[in-house]
Amino acid sequence: MPNRIQTLENGLIVSCQPVTGGPMDSAPIVVAFALAALAGGAQGLRIESAAYVRAVRAATDAPIIGLVKRDLDNSPVRITPWIEDVDALAAAGADVIAYDATQRERPVPTAALIERIRATGKLAMADCSIVADARQALDEGADMVGSTLSGYTDGPEPTEPDLELIGAMRALTPYVVAEGCIRLPRHAGEALNAGARLVVVGSAITRPEHVTSWFRADMDGAVGVRP
């Protein structure tokens, strides 16, 4: 039987990941964000940390993509780098476990992470930066691929979704997740037209600090009307 998230088409997934240490970084607020997103039409959630996955799972049976973020001394990989993270997310109630699928130095090989994810009965989502990441992930058994890390492995941080990568991944699998820089409603539509099956929106919905800074930056760069 397919996992319920695999049956979604044109699905909206809201990432409820507060700024670490910010005023929204608490379980009750993450749960509130998640329930508000579902009330607005989201069909699934992307939640960071086993503790927050457990809290959200207790409040809803909606599909959850779970992940753990770590800052490691010996690797640039941050998303679900350890086998222990997979086990914790599975026990907490995630339906899908996301991991960094980039081809960088890491503490655990990607194939081993996928093997453990599948052993827990969950789906594996490969967070990719380039199409080669997606190709390798699918060869290793990943169930879905995402554009999550496009532009985040080097160079300046992007401000637009990578539609080209989404289209290239769609040529490999129908299970493509658009994620990263989906800041406007039109970006979500463009991602679907490029070939995405699911679209993840995060900061634009659940990080008011970021959205406020976007408005502030545009206003600071504008020439205001003077009397």
PyMOL commands that set and color helices and strands:
alter all, ss='L'
color gray80, all
select helices_A, chain A and resi 4-7+27-39+50-59+83-92+110-119+131-140+163-170+185-194+203-206+208-221
alter helices_A, ss='H'
color red, helices_A
select strands_A, chain A and resi 11-16+44-48+64-67+96-100+123-127+144-146+176-179+198-201
alter strands_A, ss='S'
color yellow, strands_A
deselect
rebuild
show_as cartoon
